[in-house]
Amino acid sequence: MSATSARPSHAAQPSGGAFILKKALISALVALVLFSLMIGVRTEAGPQGGLIYWTRFGDLAALVATVFGGSIIVELLRQWWGPIDKDSLVPKPVQSAMSFAGRWLAPALLVFAFLVPVIFYDQRYILDLSILVLTYVMLGWGLNVVVGLAGLLDLGYVAFYAVGAYSYALLATNFGLSFWVCLPLAGILAAFWGVLLGFPVLRLRGDYLAIVTLAFGEIIRLVIINWQSLTGGPNGVSGIPRPTMFGIPLDNSDSGLAARLGIEFSPTHRLVFLFYLILAMALLTNWVTIRLRRLPIGRAWEALREDEVACRALGINTTTTKLTAFATGAMFGGFAGAFFATRQGFISPESFTFQESALVLAIVVLGGMGSQLGVALSALTMIGGFELFRGFDQYRMLVFGIAMVLLMIWRPRGLIGHRAPTVFLERNQAISSDLVKEGHG
Amino acid sequence: MDYFAQQLINGLVLGSIYGLIAIGYTMVYGIVGMINFAHGDIFMIGGFIALISFLVLVSLGLTAIPLILLIVLLVSMAITALYGWTIERIAYRPLRHSFRLAPMLSAIGMSFVLTNFSQVSQGARVKPVPPIITGGYTLHEGSQGFAVQLSNIQIMVVLATIVVLALFTWLVSRTRLGRDMRACEQDQTMAALLGVDVDRTISMTFVIGAALAAVAGMMYLLYYGLVDFFMGFVAGIKAFTAAVLGGIGSLPGAMLGGLAIGLIETFWSAYFSVEYKDVAAFSILIVVLIFMPTGLLGRPEVEKV
């Protein structure tokens, strides 16, 4: 697939007002045809059951005009900016400033994360939002093991999230097990499902793998919806117990934490506890991933990502390598799922749709596939950006989709686009020809 | 036996619709090597455009049903094809030489855009249409009063599929465009060196795939009598499953896979449980891929180091 097809349009980019105008006119014309029926005519089921429709030519005209204007602006910007794939030369001071920022960004973010509950103690909304962001950071780091390190495209990651959430919810509501007992169990169960998924897909590559993981995610969701006697079906599981601080409940009862410490009870205590819990879990994920990268298994993952055939030739057992990657990623997904269940207190299959998988995958890819810091930053950007559109619920996914497309075009390799192998040769090694002669070593 | 025959008919009709969508996936995969995730939503857009143009034509006073259907078919094919062209132009072409995951994510984003675009522009509620083509034949009267029915709309779906497929096969095997497409599938660089306009060929692939999806969308509308903004996702995954099952990149394989998925789904609903029909389709996909990693008619990928 190294097609370097001739692209003459790139070499001699025509410019000038007439060209821009012509292009904008064509865009507007295309938009007019595209939107003519979808926007110009609105259909709705009428009161008698039949369909009625009314026209919205005003909206259509406005949209076409927007496309016309937008096309002109984009074209002007493009000419002002120059070709996209040109490497822009960054001046030396900026470069060193950026590397300085890069070195201190992660510790600064970490310190900030620890201080969030202190700074925003009174703002429940911000605490809730940061818990959500951290959940996605953890999911992103978990999926990063599978996609970023091992290079296995997983479109059904949400299945493990669901397995973790339902494991905790069902174990806690049916057997009264506590969160701290269920957390490892949820992780183990999710890892088990990861291995189970891993087996059939061992022989598959690339896009086949993607569709099987997607199918697997859908199977899990459909089973949860339909196995009503166990999971409650579409109604979900409610009344999931809140986590306790190692046995001490965080409520306003006499044995609660507030009463024991002799301070006034506030519901924020639980939020703060949940915040530090998910922060610890996310950091654990990060720490384990960083450590694993230095172990032979982590090296094997990265080798697998770069070239599977070479990997096999070097004697790496690709079966166990793939399975451990799936299991590790799934386990973190399961932990995050258990946390999600205890935070919400209620779970239903609605929370585990393909959109979630796509969101987590987008976080990983936009974060730069393998970069821990990048994943954290892109989770922050995506979930934060998502929240900005809370008021416009209808348009939220629309904007999310447009942003995903634009970001991919702008930075195909992610916001922090690096995929540096953990190990590499410092300098070129000269190998004597004696060593590589035919018939010898 | 009668019950079996009836399910066979239903399964073949459903399979034809899946097959038409699956061809779009398999064509794009064969030539560009990417999963066009937005293709299911193109199918949905095709259904919507068929619905809207039908409504407009009826309210304009046209009464001849065959004429209306013909115009609706052409309009929805044309506009949906333009959707396919635009999407390729905006979301995929800039990423043609990028790394493998980029166009796929862009496609997932595009799929969200299309789903939510139609939700915002046409509302979230299901749009029902009264049955347009009615009547049918009773093939066999069973002893317990169970009759094997073959409705006119089923005949029409299968006939339309056959006609469209015949046209499509002619296009791929006999025309200049088809030859260019096959050349691009084998080796884009070499095709470009020999004077094939690769960009244009890829654009046309998306256009043809979208037009086929529009036919499928219209057939779905006529057969089930409803469209909604979310139908593209499930139909899209199943059609993609069909394409993979048949061996992705193989055109007859896509049709075969579509029929297989349609039959599996119908028989599973008829004899086991309706709730788990999708689970059955996906499980069979996984099982087939374990034993035949390249699908039913796919060529094994030779890997060079």
Interface residues (C-beta under 8 A of the other chain):
Chain A: M1 S2 A3 T4 S5 A6 R7 V30 V33 L34 S36 L37 M38 I39 V41 R42 T43 E44 A45 G49 G50 L51 Y53 I84 L153 P200 V201 R203 L204 R205 G206 D207 Y208 A210 I211 V212 L214 A215 F216 E218 I219 L222 V223 I225 N226 V309 A310 A313 F354 Q355 A358 L361 A362 V365 M369 Q394 Y395 M397 L398 F400 G401 I402 A403 M404 V405 M408 I409 P412 R413
Chain B: Y29 G33 M34 I35 I45 F48 I49 L51 I52 S53 L55 V56 S59 V75 I79 L82 Y83 T86 I90 A91 P94 L95 R96 H97 S98 F99 R100 L101 A102 P103 M104 L105 S106 I108 G109 M110 S111 F112 V113 L114 T115 N116 F117 S118 Q119 V120 S121 Q122 G123 R125 V126 K127 P128 V129 P130 D187 Q188 T189 A192 V198 D199 F233 I237 F240 T241 V244 I248 E275 Y276 D278 V279 F282 S283 L285 I286 V287 L289 I290 P293 E301 E303 V305
